Amino acid sequence: MKNRRLAFVSLIFALVVMSSSSFGQTWEVYDLQGKLKSRAVYDEVYVFSENVRIGKKDHQLFLLSKDLKPIVTLQGEEVYQYLSPWILVKGKNGLGAYHEYGQQVLPSEYDEILTYTTRLLCRKGNNYFVFERGSGKTTSIGAFDQAHLSHLGVVLAQKNGTYYLPLSKDSQRPYQLLKENDGRYLLAKEESGFGIINEEGDYVLAPTLEQLEYSRNNHFYGYNDNQYLLIKGDEVKADVTYNSFHKITKSGHLILEYIHGKLRRIMKEDGIFLDAVGMEEVLWISGENYFVRFREQKSGLYGPKGWLVNPQSDAEWIGEGSEGLFPAKKSGKFGFLNSNGTWVISPAFDEVGTFAENLAPYRQGSKWGLMDKSGNFIGATEWEEVKKTYEGKTIVRSGEGFFLLNEKGEKLNTSAFDQICRIKNGYFLVEEKGKRGLLSNEGIPVFQNDFSFLQVEENDIFLLSKDGKTGAFRASGDVVYPMEYQQIITDWSNQEILLKEAYTPVVLIPEPAEGKRKKGA
């Protein structure tokens, strides 16, 4: 009889374990008014886009409808990656791929899959295959040491140090170099020289140049037959936008032309940007802004619309400015110039930032502080770091930690935080000893530092986690969903919130097999 009781208890325990693993956990979908729309049971639910929801249950994946009903069974055990329109899944034998509408395009048997909007590049060992969305076919392109997709979907392959374009009309043509860039055209090199290739693998500039370098957008800088060339790529034939027998040098974004050995022009990728006599030094600052120093020791800052700072200054360096003032350097010290090239704040600082809301950071020695546009100090010079002022508040750091300052330089938090991060809607995420909290823009605690996870959502909703439980609240403290869920997912595209109930196993205690129950048992 004792063995029968033991077997009965073991059966009940097994049923509980099987129930927890076979039936997963309950997920509920609510609209923003708190109305329950649907309920389903999965181990996990993933919301990737407005139309892509995937459920996982007992190591099986399902593409779900908006009400969490399974539409397609995905042949994989976990979601490896989602990059619209492709869902990559991982199974026991490797990676596979589905279109987000549910069509399986690659079985789960590949070692690697790379995605482009209309194309997939997949690998088994050293053998590569390409799936084309248009034809719906997978084709072998051969064995290579490595291959990848460019940002435009071009397949570039390499074998034994030689480069190939396997999907071009001349797929066996070897190249000494194929180099992609941020533009639409590849830089190529063969024994005959450098050239430019379009997306179809056709030369738009024959490989005859002695030198070629990518510049920006679809522009290149080249040299051939004693001529310096500025070239713009084109689908059919590249255009030489500027050529000169005078020396043109390129370093990063800086392209300069010298006439008879003297600096004469700042060049853009498609031609002359500034033509001025007497230039001695040009430094690229940012975008299309350049610091220019002339022989008369006068300097200025030149931009797309002309002189941002007139070349009447004695500064040794001028940076990109804001609010009408430009950081500048003279004799190793920093100050601020106006657009006329006049010192508004004398160069007396070891380092300065730029103005934001009439405040700029400055450094003296090892400490930072804040100044206004008259050069008056705002608060103390006691910080190791000062971040950009925004909406009247500045984040600073000392040896103790992080503080939040108001426009007068006064601390809004009396004790330091381990971290302060500005987040959307004017809030500050703070962290101390691994616990997170939230401050308003005025530095007032919205949620105390008591949470392992804190995330600001839309519609004034905050997700908070503590002790393994998650809830949703408003800044007022009103409870949207109590802190009793294992996970909460917001789906703003569908105006829904998904909640995963915290699982609590129910253990059934069997009645004694024989005899009467004791009173109070």
C-alpha positions as a Python dict, from the first residue, in 0.01 Angstrom:
ca = {
    (1, 'M'): (0, 0, 0),
    (2, 'K'): (290, 231, 81),
    (3, 'N'): (430, 177, -270),
    (4, 'R'): (92, 259, -422),
    (5, 'R'): (79, 589, -226),
    (6, 'L'): (432, 676, -341),
    (7, 'A'): (344, 596, -702),
    (8, 'F'): (31, 817, -677),
    (9, 'V'): (233, 1114, -538),
    (10, 'S'): (496, 1064, -811),
    (11, 'L'): (223, 1066, -1076),
    (12, 'I'): (77, 1393, -945),
    (13, 'F'): (424, 1553, -938),
    (14, 'A'): (493, 1437, -1295),
    (15, 'L'): (161, 1580, -1414),
    (16, 'V'): (247, 1917, -1255),
    (17, 'V'): (591, 1924, -1423),
    (18, 'M'): (443, 1816, -1758),
    (19, 'S'): (173, 2081, -1729),
    (20, 'S'): (424, 2359, -1664),
    (21, 'S'): (640, 2256, -1960),
    (22, 'S'): (369, 2156, -2205),
    (23, 'F'): (129, 2442, -2155),
    (24, 'G'): (374, 2729, -2104),
    (25, 'Q'): (248, 3045, -1940),
    (26, 'T'): (-51, 3265, -1999),
    (27, 'W'): (-16, 3579, -2212),
    (28, 'E'): (-291, 3841, -2222),
    (29, 'V'): (-339, 4116, -2479),
    (30, 'Y'): (-506, 4440, -2370),
    (31, 'D'): (-590, 4757, -2556),
    (32, 'L'): (-485, 5094, -2411),
    (33, 'Q'): (-818, 5125, -2233),
    (34, 'G'): (-746, 4809, -2036),
    (35, 'K'): (-990, 4586, -2223),
    (36, 'L'): (-883, 4223, -2259),
    (37, 'K'): (-866, 4136, -2631),
    (38, 'S'): (-718, 3786, -2629),
    (39, 'R'): (-541, 3528, -2417),
    (40, 'A'): (-298, 3249, -2515),
    (41, 'V'): (-42, 3015, -2361),
    (42, 'Y'): (324, 3030, -2472),
    (43, 'D'): (663, 3012, -2306),
    (44, 'E'): (764, 3335, -2481),
    (45, 'V'): (609, 3589, -2717),
    (46, 'Y'): (820, 3822, -2935),
    (47, 'V'): (679, 4137, -3097),
    (48, 'F'): (911, 4240, -3380),
    (49, 'S'): (693, 4470, -3589),
    (50, 'E'): (334, 4569, -3651),
    (51, 'N'): (267, 4241, -3829),
    (52, 'V'): (531, 4005, -3691),
    (53, 'R'): (464, 3828, -3364),
    (54, 'I'): (626, 3497, -3280),
    (55, 'G'): (534, 3258, -3002),
    (56, 'K'): (756, 2989, -2851),
    (57, 'K'): (618, 2681, -2680),
    (58, 'D'): (801, 2360, -2593),
    (59, 'H'): (1098, 2454, -2820),
    (60, 'Q'): (860, 2513, -3111),
    (61, 'L'): (809, 2847, -3286),
    (62, 'F'): (486, 2984, -3433),
    (63, 'L'): (412, 3291, -3641),
    (64, 'L'): (114, 3446, -3464),
    (65, 'S'): (-187, 3650, -3559),
    (66, 'K'): (-261, 3972, -3371),
    (67, 'D'): (-480, 3777, -3128),
    (68, 'L'): (-188, 3537, -3064),
    (69, 'K'): (-327, 3244, -3259),
    (70, 'P'): (-71, 3032, -3447),
    (71, 'I'): (-72, 3093, -3823),
    (72, 'V'): (244, 2913, -3936),
    (73, 'T'): (467, 2665, -3758),
    (74, 'L'): (830, 2772, -3798),
    (75, 'Q'): (1083, 2491, -3834),
    (76, 'G'): (1322, 2602, -3563),
    (77, 'E'): (1372, 2611, -3189),
    (78, 'E'): (1455, 2979, -3143),
    (79, 'V'): (1445, 3309, -3327),
    (80, 'Y'): (1796, 3390, -3442),
    (81, 'Q'): (1733, 3730, -3602),
    (82, 'Y'): (1460, 3948, -3749),
    (83, 'L'): (1551, 4198, -4020),
    (84, 'S'): (1246, 4291, -4223),
    (85, 'P'): (1128, 4113, -4424),
    (86, 'W'): (1329, 3810, -4308),
    (87, 'I'): (1286, 3594, -4000),
    (88, 'L'): (1591, 3377, -3931),
    (89, 'V'): (1536, 3074, -3708),
    (90, 'K'): (1781, 2834, -3549),
    (91, 'G'): (1715, 2460, -3539),
    (92, 'K'): (1913, 2151, -3447),
    (93, 'N'): (2078, 2138, -3791),
    (94, 'G'): (2147, 2507, -3840),
    (95, 'L'): (1986, 2832, -3953),
    (96, 'G'): (1681, 2872, -4176),
    (97, 'A'): (1480, 3165, -4310),
    (98, 'Y'): (1116, 3269, -4349),
    (99, 'H'): (957, 3567, -4515),
    (100, 'E'): (764, 3769, -4258),
    (101, 'Y'): (440, 3664, -4431),
    (102, 'G'): (513, 3305, -4326),
    (103, 'Q'): (671, 3151, -4638),
    (104, 'Q'): (969, 2926, -4567),
    (105, 'V'): (1248, 3020, -4808),
    (106, 'L'): (1543, 2831, -4658),
    (107, 'P'): (1538, 2512, -4449),
    (108, 'S'): (1719, 2516, -4114),
    (109, 'E'): (2046, 2366, -4235),
    (110, 'Y'): (2287, 2658, -4296),
    (111, 'D'): (2586, 2772, -4092),
    (112, 'E'): (2534, 3138, -4175),
    (113, 'I'): (2268, 3353, -4341),
    (114, 'L'): (2313, 3719, -4439),
    (115, 'T'): (2014, 3930, -4538),
    (116, 'Y'): (1926, 4203, -4785),
    (117, 'T'): (1574, 4323, -4870),
    (118, 'T'): (1545, 4106, -5182),
    (119, 'R'): (1829, 3859, -5132),
    (120, 'L'): (1977, 3611, -4886),
    (121, 'L'): (2335, 3488, -4885),
    (122, 'C'): (2378, 3157, -4703),
    (123, 'R'): (2672, 2930, -4628),
    (124, 'K'): (2731, 2559, -4560),
    (125, 'G'): (3095, 2510, -4476),
    (126, 'N'): (3279, 2694, -4757),
    (127, 'N'): (2994, 2660, -5005),
    (128, 'Y'): (2775, 2965, -5064),
    (129, 'F'): (2419, 2993, -5194),
    (130, 'V'): (2196, 3286, -5288),
    (131, 'F'): (1819, 3304, -5250),
    (132, 'E'): (1647, 3562, -5472),
    (133, 'R'): (1309, 3687, -5354),
    (134, 'G'): (1198, 3771, -5708),
    (135, 'S'): (1246, 3422, -5849),
    (136, 'G'): (1198, 3232, -5525),
    (137, 'K'): (1500, 3015, -5613),
    (138, 'T'): (1816, 2923, -5425),
    (139, 'T'): (2131, 2898, -5639),
    (140, 'S'): (2482, 2777, -5559),
    (141, 'I'): (2754, 3034, -5631),
    (142, 'G'): (3050, 2813, -5541),
    (143, 'A'): (3310, 2770, -5269),
    (144, 'F'): (3496, 3072, -5128),
    (145, 'D'): (3712, 3157, -4831),
    (146, 'Q'): (3457, 3422, -4742),
    (147, 'A'): (3168, 3617, -4893),
    (148, 'H'): (2934, 3890, -4776),
    (149, 'L'): (2659, 4127, -4887),
    (150, 'S'): (2728, 4495, -4935),
    (151, 'H'): (2480, 4748, -4800),
    (152, 'L'): (2321, 4747, -5148),
    (153, 'G'): (2294, 4368, -5166),
    (154, 'V'): (2595, 4307, -5392),
    (155, 'V'): (2770, 3976, -5321),
    (156, 'L'): (3146, 4018, -5279),
    (157, 'A'): (3353, 3699, -5249),
    (158, 'Q'): (3716, 3620, -5184),
    (159, 'K'): (3925, 3311, -5250),
    (160, 'N'): (4302, 3269, -5218),
    (161, 'G'): (4345, 3646, -5186),
    (162, 'T'): (4151, 3718, -5507),
    (163, 'Y'): (3815, 3893, -5522),
    (164, 'Y'): (3507, 3801, -5729),
    (165, 'L'): (3154, 3924, -5805),
    (166, 'P'): (2968, 3589, -5828),
    (167, 'L'): (2636, 3739, -5940),
    (168, 'S'): (2776, 3959, -6215),
    (169, 'K'): (2777, 3867, -6585),
    (170, 'D'): (3149, 3797, -6556),
    (171, 'S'): (3137, 3595, -6234),
    (172, 'Q'): (3480, 3433, -6286),
    (173, 'R'): (3665, 3759, -6340),
    (174, 'P'): (3938, 3800, -6078),
    (175, 'Y'): (4009, 4132, -5906),
    (176, 'Q'): (4306, 4233, -5697),
    (177, 'L'): (4075, 4447, -5486),
    (178, 'L'): (3702, 4510, -5446),
    (179, 'K'): (3624, 4771, -5183),
    (180, 'E'): (3276, 4883, -5084),
    (181, 'N'): (3194, 5220, -4929),
    (182, 'D'): (2901, 5435, -4820),
    (183, 'G'): (2810, 5516, -5180),
    (184, 'R'): (2659, 5306, -5460),
    (185, 'Y'): (2978, 5211, -5643),
    (186, 'L'): (3262, 4971, -5575),
    (187, 'L'): (3627, 5064, -5598),
    (188, 'A'): (3803, 4794, -5802),
    (189, 'K'): (4164, 4716, -5890),
    (190, 'E'): (4314, 4492, -6157),
    (191, 'E'): (4662, 4467, -6306),
    (192, 'S'): (4575, 4750, -6546),
    (193, 'G'): (4483, 4989, -6263),
    (194, 'F'): (4194, 5119, -6055),
    (195, 'G'): (3834, 5158, -6172),
    (196, 'I'): (3475, 5198, -6052),
    (197, 'I'): (3203, 4930, -6075),
    (198, 'N'): (2824, 4967, -6047),
    (199, 'E'): (2579, 4737, -5866),
    (200, 'E'): (2547, 4506, -6168),
    (201, 'G'): (2921, 4446, -6173),
    (202, 'D'): (2989, 4658, -6484),
    (203, 'Y'): (3270, 4910, -6503),
    (204, 'V'): (3150, 5271, -6516),
    (205, 'L'): (3513, 5387, -6507),
    (206, 'A'): (3765, 5157, -6676),
    (207, 'P'): (4044, 5016, -6456),
    (208, 'T'): (4320, 5243, -6587),
    (209, 'L'): (4394, 5489, -6305),
    (210, 'E'): (4723, 5481, -6115),
    (211, 'Q'): (4552, 5586, -5792),
    (212, 'L'): (4192, 5593, -5670),
    (213, 'E'): (4038, 5661, -5332),
    (214, 'Y'): (3678, 5687, -5214),
    (215, 'S'): (3581, 6030, -5086),
    (216, 'R'): (3217, 6084, -4982),
    (217, 'N'): (2870, 5998, -5114),
    (218, 'N'): (2938, 5870, -5469),
    (219, 'H'): (3260, 6066, -5520),
    (220, 'F'): (3618, 5947, -5571),
    (221, 'Y'): (3961, 6108, -5581),
    (222, 'G'): (4209, 5979, -5841),
    (223, 'Y'): (4539, 6032, -6018),
    (224, 'N'): (4650, 5934, -6367),
    (225, 'D'): (4896, 6061, -6631),
    (226, 'N'): (5006, 6352, -6411),
    (227, 'Q'): (4645, 6462, -6369),
    (228, 'Y'): (4453, 6481, -6045),
    (229, 'L'): (4088, 6386, -6084),
    (230, 'L'): (3766, 6433, -5888),
    (231, 'I'): (3516, 6172, -6007),
    (232, 'K'): (3146, 6114, -5949),
    (233, 'G'): (3003, 5766, -5995),
    (234, 'D'): (2715, 5703, -6235),
    (235, 'E'): (2511, 5398, -6330),
    (236, 'V'): (2638, 5405, -6688),
    (237, 'K'): (2952, 5619, -6703),
    (238, 'A'): (3138, 5795, -6424),
    (239, 'D'): (3184, 6171, -6460),
    (240, 'V'): (3515, 6350, -6407),
    (241, 'T'): (3386, 6659, -6228),
    (242, 'Y'): (3727, 6828, -6196),
    (243, 'N'): (4076, 6763, -6328),
    (244, 'S'): (4400, 6952, -6277),
    (245, 'F'): (4771, 6918, -6348),
    (246, 'H'): (4834, 7106, -6025),
    (247, 'K'): (4889, 6898, -5715),
    (248, 'I'): (4578, 6796, -5524),
    (249, 'T'): (4615, 6625, -5188),
    (250, 'K'): (4351, 6440, -4992),
    (251, 'S'): (4347, 6354, -4622),
    (252, 'G'): (4016, 6240, -4481),
    (253, 'H'): (3755, 6505, -4569),
    (254, 'L'): (4026, 6756, -4660),
    (255, 'I'): (4102, 6803, -5033),
    (256, 'L'): (4347, 7081, -5117),
    (257, 'E'): (4491, 7208, -5446),
    (258, 'Y'): (4834, 7370, -5472),
    (259, 'I'): (4933, 7602, -5756),
    (260, 'H'): (5308, 7646, -5811),
    (261, 'G'): (5366, 7487, -5474),
    (262, 'K'): (5140, 7724, -5281),
    (263, 'L'): (4808, 7635, -5123),
    (264, 'R'): (4533, 7795, -5330),
    (265, 'R'): (4204, 7605, -5312),
    (266, 'I'): (3989, 7399, -5081),
    (267, 'M'): (3811, 7142, -5295),
    (268, 'K'): (3477, 6973, -5260),
    (269, 'E'): (3422, 6633, -5417),
    (270, 'D'): (3267, 6796, -5724),
    (271, 'G'): (3487, 7104, -5761),
    (272, 'I'): (3621, 7421, -5600),
    (273, 'F'): (3490, 7508, -5253),
    (274, 'L'): (3712, 7808, -5171),
    (275, 'D'): (3962, 7984, -5396),
    (276, 'A'): (4172, 8227, -5192),
    (277, 'V'): (4525, 8366, -5226),
    (278, 'G'): (4752, 8357, -4924),
    (279, 'M'): (4622, 8050, -4743),
    (280, 'E'): (4886, 7876, -4532),
    (281, 'E'): (4689, 7621, -4332),
    (282, 'V'): (4352, 7452, -4361),
    (283, 'L'): (4200, 7217, -4103),
    (284, 'W'): (3877, 7026, -4145),
    (285, 'I'): (3651, 7096, -3845),
    (286, 'S'): (3317, 6923, -3915),
    (287, 'G'): (3076, 6868, -4204),
    (288, 'E'): (3187, 7125, -4463),
    (289, 'N'): (3337, 7367, -4210),
    (290, 'Y'): (3710, 7448, -4237),
    (291, 'F'): (3950, 7652, -4026),
    (292, 'V'): (4163, 7867, -4260),
    (293, 'R'): (4480, 8057, -4161),
    (294, 'F'): (4637, 8313, -4396),
    (295, 'R'): (4995, 8438, -4429),
    (296, 'E'): (4914, 8759, -4243),
    (297, 'Q'): (4837, 8544, -3937),
    (298, 'K'): (4468, 8614, -3982),
    (299, 'S'): (4227, 8322, -3954),
    (300, 'G'): (3861, 8242, -3995),
    (301, 'L'): (3606, 7962, -4020),
    (302, 'Y'): (3464, 7886, -4366),
    (303, 'G'): (3144, 7692, -4432),
    (304, 'P'): (2901, 7608, -4712),
    (305, 'K'): (2747, 7957, -4705),
    (306, 'G'): (3074, 8149, -4673),
    (307, 'W'): (3267, 8281, -4376),
    (308, 'L'): (3115, 8175, -4044),
    (309, 'V'): (3393, 8367, -3870),
    (310, 'N'): (3549, 8643, -4081),
    (311, 'P'): (3921, 8591, -4144),
    (312, 'Q'): (4019, 8878, -3916),
    (313, 'S'): (4102, 8680, -3605),
    (314, 'D'): (4443, 8600, -3454),
    (315, 'A'): (4317, 8259, -3336),
    (316, 'E'): (4528, 7950, -3396),
    (317, 'W'): (4220, 7729, -3419),
    (318, 'I'): (3844, 7791, -3447),
    (319, 'G'): (3579, 7525, -3388),
    (320, 'E'): (3216, 7486, -3488),
    (321, 'G'): (3009, 7724, -3281),
    (322, 'S'): (2655, 7770, -3156),
    (323, 'E'): (2437, 8057, -3042),
    (324, 'G'): (2660, 8305, -3225),
    (325, 'L'): (2985, 8217, -3043),
    (326, 'F'): (3271, 7998, -3164),
    (327, 'P'): (3528, 7820, -2946),
    (328, 'A'): (3879, 7930, -3045),
    (329, 'K'): (4239, 7883, -2933),
    (330, 'K'): (4530, 8125, -2897),
    (331, 'S'): (4868, 8065, -2731),
    (332, 'G'): (4745, 7735, -2590),
    (333, 'K'): (4435, 7882, -2424),
    (334, 'F'): (4068, 7875, -2528),
    (335, 'G'): (3798, 8139, -2544),
    (336, 'F'): (3512, 8243, -2775),
    (337, 'L'): (3491, 8453, -3092),
    (338, 'N'): (3190, 8613, -3256),
    (339, 'S'): (3127, 8596, -3630),
    (340, 'N'): (3334, 8914, -3687),
    (341, 'G'): (3641, 8740, -3548),
    (342, 'T'): (3640, 8946, -3225),
    (343, 'W'): (3718, 8787, -2890),
    (344, 'V'): (3400, 8800, -2679),
    (345, 'I'): (3544, 8578, -2405),
    (346, 'S'): (3923, 8607, -2385),
    (347, 'P'): (4134, 8292, -2435),
    (348, 'A'): (4205, 8206, -2072),
    (349, 'F'): (4082, 7848, -2036),
    (350, 'D'): (4251, 7511, -2077),
    (351, 'E'): (3949, 7378, -2271),
    (352, 'V'): (3595, 7485, -2358),
    (353, 'G'): (3285, 7328, -2507),
    (354, 'T'): (3009, 7497, -2706),
    (355, 'F'): (2717, 7704, -2584),
    (356, 'A'): (2374, 7553, -2525),
    (357, 'E'): (2095, 7757, -2368),
    (358, 'N'): (2347, 8038, -2294),
    (359, 'L'): (2579, 7806, -2098),
    (360, 'A'): (2910, 7648, -2200),
    (361, 'P'): (3145, 7415, -2015),
    (362, 'Y'): (3506, 7517, -1950),
    (363, 'R'): (3807, 7347, -1791),
    (364, 'Q'): (4075, 7495, -1570),
    (365, 'G'): (4338, 7242, -1472),
    (366, 'S'): (4160, 6913, -1405),
    (367, 'K'): (3821, 7063, -1308),
    (368, 'W'): (3525, 7171, -1518),
    (369, 'G'): (3265, 7441, -1466),
    (370, 'L'): (2996, 7640, -1649),
    (371, 'M'): (3007, 7994, -1786),
    (372, 'D'): (2755, 8227, -1946),
    (373, 'K'): (2802, 8435, -2262),
    (374, 'S'): (2963, 8716, -2065),
    (375, 'G'): (3226, 8482, -1927),
    (376, 'N'): (3072, 8478, -1578),
    (377, 'F'): (3109, 8152, -1389),
    (378, 'I'): (2788, 7967, -1304),
    (379, 'G'): (2833, 7761, -988),
    (380, 'A'): (3162, 7610, -876),
    (381, 'T'): (3451, 7477, -1086),
    (382, 'E'): (3459, 7137, -923),
    (383, 'W'): (3352, 6879, -1180),
    (384, 'E'): (3540, 6606, -1364),
    (385, 'E'): (3287, 6611, -1648),
    (386, 'V'): (3015, 6851, -1766),
    (387, 'K'): (2761, 6744, -2026),
    (388, 'K'): (2558, 6963, -2263),
    (389, 'T'): (2284, 7174, -2103),
    (390, 'Y'): (1932, 7089, -2215),
    (391, 'E'): (1599, 7227, -2095),
    (392, 'G'): (1778, 7418, -1821),
    (393, 'K'): (1949, 7115, -1668),
    (394, 'T'): (2310, 6996, -1684),
    (395, 'I'): (2449, 6654, -1590),
    (396, 'V'): (2788, 6675, -1416),
    (397, 'R'): (3024, 6423, -1258),
    (398, 'S'): (3258, 6452, -961),
    (399, 'G'): (3467, 6197, -774),
    (400, 'E'): (3156, 6111, -572),
    (401, 'G'): (2937, 6044, -873),
    (402, 'F'): (2678, 6224, -1086),
    (403, 'F'): (2472, 6532, -1004),
    (404, 'L'): (2202, 6731, -1181),
    (405, 'L'): (2240, 7110, -1191),
    (406, 'N'): (1981, 7380, -1260),
    (407, 'E'): (2049, 7691, -1473),
    (408, 'K'): (2212, 7859, -1170),
    (409, 'G'): (2460, 7575, -1126),
    (410, 'E'): (2289, 7451, -811),
    (411, 'K'): (2268, 7079, -728),
    (412, 'L'): (1924, 6926, -754),
    (413, 'N'): (2029, 6601, -584),
    (414, 'T'): (2217, 6629, -256),
    (415, 'S'): (2374, 6282, -274),
    (416, 'A'): (2554, 6153, -582),
    (417, 'F'): (2420, 5887, -816),
    (418, 'D'): (2635, 5621, -981),
    (419, 'Q'): (2483, 5728, -1316),
    (420, 'I'): (2240, 5984, -1456),
    (421, 'C'): (2110, 5948, -1812),
    (422, 'R'): (1878, 6189, -1990),
    (423, 'I'): (1593, 5999, -2154),
    (424, 'K'): (1287, 6096, -2356),
    (425, 'N'): (999, 6311, -2233),
    (426, 'G'): (1227, 6518, -2010),
    (427, 'Y'): (1306, 6247, -1755),
    (428, 'F'): (1635, 6135, -1605),
    (429, 'L'): (1716, 5770, -1541),
    (430, 'V'): (1931, 5738, -1229),
    (431, 'E'): (2118, 5440, -1089),
    (432, 'E'): (2269, 5373, -751),
    (433, 'K'): (2418, 5044, -629),
    (434, 'G'): (2261, 4857, -921),
    (435, 'K'): (1911, 4990, -855),
    (436, 'R'): (1733, 5231, -1089),
    (437, 'G'): (1497, 5521, -1036),
    (438, 'L'): (1353, 5816, -1224),
    (439, 'L'): (1375, 6193, -1180),
    (440, 'S'): (1154, 6457, -1336),
    (441, 'N'): (1310, 6745, -1531),
    (442, 'E'): (1302, 6942, -1206),
    (443, 'G'): (1508, 6673, -1034),
    (444, 'I'): (1217, 6547, -826),
    (445, 'P'): (1201, 6168, -775),
    (446, 'V'): (922, 6009, -978),
    (447, 'F'): (1026, 5656, -882),
    (448, 'Q'): (1277, 5589, -606),
    (449, 'N'): (1597, 5391, -670),
    (450, 'D'): (1445, 5054, -600),
    (451, 'F'): (1408, 4880, -936),
    (452, 'S'): (1621, 4638, -1136),
    (453, 'F'): (1463, 4759, -1463),
    (454, 'L'): (1298, 5087, -1560),
    (455, 'Q'): (1184, 5187, -1907),
    (456, 'V'): (992, 5491, -2030),
    (457, 'E'): (722, 5406, -2283),
    (458, 'E'): (473, 5615, -2476),
    (459, 'N'): (147, 5750, -2334),
    (460, 'D'): (313, 5835, -2001),
    (461, 'I'): (362, 5467, -1916),
    (462, 'F'): (664, 5332, -1728),
    (463, 'L'): (765, 4967, -1705),
    (464, 'L'): (922, 4876, -1371),
    (465, 'S'): (1074, 4548, -1252),
    (466, 'K'): (1159, 4439, -901),
    (467, 'D'): (1227, 4099, -749),
    (468, 'G'): (1146, 3925, -1077),
    (469, 'K'): (806, 4093, -1118),
    (470, 'T'): (711, 4365, -1367),
    (471, 'G'): (436, 4625, -1367),
    (472, 'A'): (325, 4935, -1559),
    (473, 'F'): (271, 5271, -1390),
    (474, 'R'): (217, 5637, -1468),
    (475, 'A'): (431, 5927, -1345),
    (476, 'S'): (152, 6015, -1101),
    (477, 'G'): (201, 5675, -938),
    (478, 'D'): (-127, 5539, -1073),
    (479, 'V'): (-111, 5167, -1143),
    (480, 'V'): (-177, 5070, -1504),
    (481, 'Y'): (-93, 4703, -1443),
    (482, 'P'): (16, 4586, -1096),
    (483, 'M'): (366, 4457, -1038),
    (484, 'E'): (273, 4092, -1058),
    (485, 'Y'): (366, 3999, -1415),
    (486, 'Q'): (672, 3817, -1538),
    (487, 'Q'): (700, 4030, -1852),
    (488, 'I'): (523, 4322, -2020),
    (489, 'I'): (562, 4405, -2390),
    (490, 'T'): (426, 4725, -2543),
    (491, 'D'): (310, 4720, -2904),
    (492, 'W'): (235, 5080, -2987),
    (493, 'S'): (190, 5015, -3358),
    (494, 'N'): (-117, 4810, -3272),
    (495, 'Q'): (-204, 5012, -2959),
    (496, 'E'): (-176, 4702, -2740),
    (497, 'I'): (3, 4578, -2432),
    (498, 'L'): (100, 4212, -2386),
    (499, 'L'): (137, 4071, -2037),
    (500, 'K'): (297, 3743, -1933),
    (501, 'E'): (155, 3616, -1609),
    (502, 'A'): (402, 3512, -1342),
    (503, 'Y'): (392, 3132, -1324),
    (504, 'T'): (324, 2975, -986),
    (505, 'P'): (314, 2594, -992),
    (506, 'V'): (22, 2433, -814),
    (507, 'V'): (122, 2123, -618),
    (508, 'L'): (-163, 1889, -537),
    (509, 'I'): (-144, 1703, -202),
    (510, 'P'): (-313, 1361, -236),
    (511, 'E'): (-553, 1223, 21),
    (512, 'P'): (-413, 946, 242),
    (513, 'A'): (-469, 612, 72),
    (514, 'E'): (-613, 455, 387),
    (515, 'G'): (-745, 557, 726),
    (516, 'K'): (-915, 880, 826),
    (517, 'R'): (-770, 1232, 788),
    (518, 'K'): (-654, 1384, 1109),
    (519, 'K'): (-857, 1675, 1234),
    (520, 'G'): (-718, 2004, 1109),
    (521, 'A'): (-502, 1844, 841),
}
